[in-house]
């Protein structure tokens, strides 16, 4: 049950910046804020280095699993965006050990602050402080892609899979084509016969997000911001405000983006992604500009 559609929220941030330049939609979006979750004291203050980390989470609409987990880091000094994908099967030490995608639902079932628990877990795994978060239900994904006219994408192989329980039907043929919302969701959720399972899926998701950002960060989509925002807000829990979106979106215009996956390996017969702590620390320091001294 996967979809990395919180990158839609990140895309929305960048598109909102264009809208700000054009002087439209600010009044509209200000009147409809995101729902604020119970994040407690989990969020860190932005440090003097100015690096800002956004936790973006995609939550399925059948259960409460968070099968898409990414941290987007904005580094104003290096003028770059670094994106870290955390595989859904990453093993974390919570109540004896479990997959990270179940942390949110596990906390909810026990009456804990589920946003706080998830934020703290992701921060512990990645070594990155989290300043902002957005948890997005996957239902908005199809609608947003359709609202923006689909995404042109080079499908590299045939995809055929049906899961009536999830109402998930994926049927795609190879070639460059414009994917609508349903097809896009199928592409980024698929992992039925991937050799590396979720790791291969993450790679496809990153490719899709790059295509989405490249195609939709254009002036002609400014007028669609109100409709996109209206569809997304009903499905988002976040501490981001409209002013936050506009401020950070404007700041990162022109930044380059790099994508990474949490270092690790598939545990022998365990079904877990076992994190490599040493490689993770090296990656975070070298590519995200963050150390324990930040």
C-alpha positions as CSV (number, residue, x, y, z in Angstrom):
1,X,0.0,0.0,0.0
2,X,2.4,2.7,-1.1
3,X,2.3,6.1,-2.7
4,X,4.7,8.8,-2.4
5,X,2.4,11.4,-2.9
6,X,3.6,13.8,-0.4
7,X,5.7,15.0,-2.9
8,X,2.6,16.5,-4.2
9,X,2.8,18.6,-1.1
10,X,6.3,19.6,-1.9
11,X,5.3,20.3,-5.5
12,X,2.5,22.4,-4.1
13,X,5.0,24.4,-2.1
14,X,6.9,25.3,-5.3
15,X,3.8,26.0,-7.3
16,X,2.5,28.2,-4.5
17,X,5.7,30.3,-4.8
18,X,4.8,31.0,-8.4
19,X,1.4,32.0,-7.3
20,X,2.9,34.4,-4.8
21,X,4.9,36.0,-7.5
22,X,1.8,36.4,-9.6
23,X,-0.2,37.9,-6.7
24,X,-2.9,35.2,-6.7
25,X,-4.5,32.6,-4.4
26,X,-2.9,33.8,-1.2
27,X,-6.2,34.9,0.3
28,X,-7.9,31.7,-0.8
29,X,-5.3,29.3,0.7
30,X,-5.1,31.4,3.9
31,X,-8.7,30.7,4.6
32,X,-8.3,26.9,4.6
33,X,-5.4,25.8,6.7
34,X,-4.2,22.2,7.1
35,X,-5.3,20.1,10.1
36,X,-2.7,20.3,12.9
37,X,-1.7,16.9,14.4
38,X,-0.5,16.1,17.9
39,X,3.2,16.4,17.4
40,X,4.1,17.3,21.0
41,X,7.7,18.4,21.4
42,X,9.0,16.2,18.6
43,X,9.7,19.2,16.2
44,X,13.2,20.8,16.4
45,X,13.8,24.6,16.0
46,X,15.6,25.7,12.9
47,X,19.3,26.1,13.7
48,X,21.6,28.9,12.8
49,X,22.8,27.1,9.7
50,X,19.4,27.6,8.2
51,X,18.9,24.0,7.0
52,X,15.2,23.1,7.1
53,X,14.0,19.5,7.1
54,X,10.5,18.5,6.0
55,X,9.1,15.1,6.8
56,X,6.7,14.1,4.1
57,X,4.5,11.0,4.7
58,X,2.1,9.1,2.4
59,X,-0.7,7.3,4.3
60,X,-2.9,4.7,2.7
61,X,-6.6,5.0,2.7
62,X,-7.5,1.5,3.8
63,X,-5.5,1.4,7.0
64,X,-3.1,3.8,8.8
65,X,0.2,2.5,7.4
66,X,2.6,5.2,6.2
67,X,4.1,3.4,3.3
68,X,5.9,6.5,1.8
69,X,8.3,8.3,4.1
70,X,10.7,10.9,2.9
71,X,12.8,13.7,4.4
72,X,13.3,16.8,2.2
73,X,16.2,19.0,3.3
74,X,16.6,22.6,2.1
75,X,20.1,23.9,2.4
76,X,20.3,27.7,1.7
77,X,24.0,27.8,1.9
78,X,24.6,25.1,-0.6
79,X,21.5,26.1,-2.5
80,X,20.3,22.6,-2.9
81,X,17.5,20.2,-2.0
82,X,18.4,16.8,-0.7
83,X,15.7,14.1,-0.5
84,X,16.1,11.0,1.7
85,X,13.7,8.1,1.1
86,X,13.2,5.7,4.1
87,X,12.0,2.3,2.9
88,X,8.7,1.2,4.4
89,X,10.2,-2.1,5.7
90,X,13.0,-0.4,7.7
91,X,13.2,-2.1,11.1
92,X,12.9,0.3,14.1
93,X,13.2,-0.5,17.8
94,X,9.7,0.4,19.0
95,X,8.0,-2.1,21.4
96,X,10.3,-4.9,20.5
97,X,10.9,-4.0,16.8
98,X,8.6,-3.4,13.8
99,X,8.6,-2.0,10.3
100,X,8.7,1.8,10.2
101,X,5.5,2.0,8.1
102,X,3.5,0.6,11.0
103,X,4.7,3.1,13.6
104,X,1.9,5.6,12.9
105,X,-0.9,3.0,13.1
106,X,0.7,1.3,16.1
107,X,0.8,4.6,18.1
108,X,-2.8,5.4,17.1
109,X,-4.1,2.1,18.3
110,X,-2.5,2.7,21.7
111,X,-3.7,6.2,22.2
112,X,-0.2,7.7,21.8
113,X,0.4,10.9,19.9
114,X,0.9,9.3,16.5
115,X,2.5,12.3,14.7
116,X,4.9,12.8,17.6
117,X,5.8,9.1,17.7
118,X,6.4,9.0,13.9
119,X,8.5,12.2,13.9
120,X,10.7,11.0,16.7
121,X,11.2,7.6,15.1
122,X,12.2,9.0,11.7
123,X,14.5,11.5,13.4
124,X,16.2,8.7,15.3
125,X,16.6,6.6,12.2
126,X,18.0,9.3,9.9
127,X,19.9,11.4,12.4
128,X,18.1,14.5,11.0
129,X,16.0,16.9,13.1
130,X,12.5,17.4,11.8
131,X,11.3,21.0,11.6
132,X,8.1,20.6,9.5
133,X,5.9,17.6,8.6
134,X,3.0,16.8,6.3
135,X,1.1,13.5,6.5
136,X,-1.0,13.1,3.4
137,X,-3.8,10.6,2.6
138,X,-3.3,8.9,-0.7
139,X,-6.8,9.8,-1.9
140,X,-5.7,13.2,-3.0
141,X,-2.9,11.9,-5.3
142,X,-5.1,10.9,-8.2
143,X,-7.1,14.1,-8.0
144,X,-4.1,16.4,-8.0
145,X,-2.4,14.6,-10.9
146,X,-5.6,14.9,-12.9
147,X,-6.2,18.5,-12.0
148,X,-2.7,19.3,-13.4
149,X,-3.3,17.4,-16.7
150,X,-1.4,14.2,-16.0
151,X,2.4,13.5,-16.0
152,X,4.4,12.5,-19.1
153,X,6.5,9.5,-18.1
154,X,8.7,6.9,-19.8
155,X,7.3,3.6,-18.5
156,X,10.2,1.2,-18.7
157,X,8.3,-2.2,-18.5
158,X,4.8,-3.7,-18.5
159,X,2.8,-3.5,-15.2
160,X,-0.1,-5.8,-14.6
161,X,-1.5,-6.3,-11.1
162,X,-5.0,-6.4,-9.5
163,X,-5.9,-6.2,-5.8
164,X,-9.6,-6.0,-5.4
165,X,-9.3,-5.5,-1.6
166,X,-7.4,-2.2,-2.1
167,X,-9.3,-1.3,-5.3
168,X,-5.9,-1.3,-6.9
169,X,-5.7,-2.2,-10.6
170,X,-2.4,-1.5,-12.4
171,X,-2.2,-2.0,-16.2
172,X,0.5,-0.1,-18.0
173,X,2.5,-0.8,-21.2
174,X,6.1,0.4,-21.9
175,X,6.7,3.7,-23.6
176,X,6.5,7.5,-23.1
177,X,2.9,8.4,-22.3
178,X,0.9,10.8,-20.2
179,X,-0.3,9.1,-17.1
180,X,-3.5,10.2,-15.4
181,X,-4.1,10.1,-11.7
182,X,-5.1,6.4,-11.4
183,X,-2.2,5.3,-13.6
184,X,0.3,7.4,-11.7
185,X,-0.9,6.0,-8.4
186,X,-0.6,2.5,-9.8
187,X,3.0,3.1,-11.0
188,X,4.3,4.4,-7.7
189,X,2.5,1.8,-5.6
190,X,3.6,-1.2,-7.7
191,X,6.2,-3.6,-6.3
192,X,4.6,-7.0,-7.1
193,X,7.6,-8.6,-8.9
194,X,10.5,-6.2,-8.3
195,X,13.7,-8.0,-7.6
196,X,14.5,-5.6,-4.7
197,X,10.9,-5.0,-3.6
198,X,10.4,-1.6,-2.0
199,X,13.9,-0.5,-2.9
200,X,13.1,-0.7,-6.7
201,X,9.8,1.0,-6.0
202,X,11.5,3.9,-4.3
203,X,13.7,4.4,-7.4
204,X,10.6,4.6,-9.6
205,X,8.9,7.0,-7.2
206,X,11.9,9.3,-7.3
207,X,11.9,9.2,-11.1
208,X,8.2,10.1,-11.1
209,X,8.6,12.9,-8.7
210,X,11.5,14.4,-10.7
211,X,9.3,14.3,-13.9
212,X,6.3,15.8,-12.0
213,X,8.3,18.7,-10.6
214,X,10.0,19.4,-13.9
215,X,6.7,19.5,-15.8
216,X,4.5,21.3,-13.3
217,X,6.7,24.0,-12.0
218,X,5.7,26.3,-14.8
219,X,3.7,29.6,-15.1
220,X,0.7,28.0,-16.8
221,X,-0.2,26.1,-13.7
222,X,-0.4,29.2,-11.5
223,X,-4.2,29.5,-12.0
224,X,-4.7,25.9,-11.0
225,X,-3.3,26.4,-7.5
226,X,-6.6,27.1,-5.8
227,X,-8.2,23.9,-7.1
228,X,-5.1,21.8,-6.3
229,X,-4.9,23.3,-2.8
230,X,-8.6,22.7,-2.2
231,X,-8.3,19.1,-3.1
232,X,-5.2,18.5,-1.0
233,X,-6.1,20.2,2.3
234,X,-8.9,17.8,3.2
235,X,-6.3,15.0,3.2
236,X,-3.3,16.7,5.0
237,X,-2.2,16.9,8.6
238,X,0.7,19.3,8.9
239,X,2.3,22.1,11.0
240,X,3.0,24.1,7.8
241,X,1.1,27.3,7.3
242,X,0.5,29.1,4.0
243,X,3.1,31.6,4.9
244,X,5.6,28.8,5.5
245,X,4.8,27.3,2.1
246,X,5.3,30.6,0.3
247,X,8.4,31.6,2.2
248,X,10.3,28.3,1.7
249,X,9.0,27.8,-1.9
250,X,10.3,31.3,-2.9
251,X,13.6,30.6,-1.2
252,X,14.3,27.4,-3.1
253,X,13.5,28.6,-6.6
254,X,16.4,27.5,-8.7
255,X,17.9,25.0,-6.3
256,X,19.2,21.7,-7.6
257,X,17.8,18.4,-6.1
258,X,19.5,15.2,-5.2
259,X,17.8,11.9,-4.1
260,X,19.1,9.2,-1.8
261,X,17.8,6.1,0.0
262,X,18.5,5.2,3.6
263,X,21.6,2.9,3.4
264,X,21.0,-0.7,4.4
265,X,20.3,-4.2,3.2
266,X,17.5,-6.7,3.2
267,X,17.5,-8.9,6.3
268,X,18.0,-12.5,5.5
269,X,14.5,-14.0,5.4
270,X,13.2,-11.3,7.8
271,X,11.2,-9.1,5.4
272,X,13.0,-6.1,7.0
273,X,15.3,-3.4,5.6
274,X,18.2,-3.4,8.0
275,X,19.7,0.1,8.2
276,X,23.5,0.5,8.0
277,X,24.2,3.0,10.7
278,X,27.7,3.9,9.7
279,X,26.8,4.6,6.1
280,X,23.8,6.6,7.2
281,X,25.8,8.9,9.3
282,X,28.3,9.4,6.5
283,X,25.5,10.1,4.0
284,X,23.8,12.6,6.4
285,X,27.0,14.5,7.0
286,X,28.3,14.5,3.4
287,X,25.1,15.1,1.5
288,X,22.8,16.8,4.0
289,X,25.4,19.0,5.7
290,X,24.3,17.8,9.2
291,X,26.3,16.5,12.1
292,X,25.7,16.3,15.8
293,X,27.2,19.8,16.1
294,X,24.5,21.4,14.0
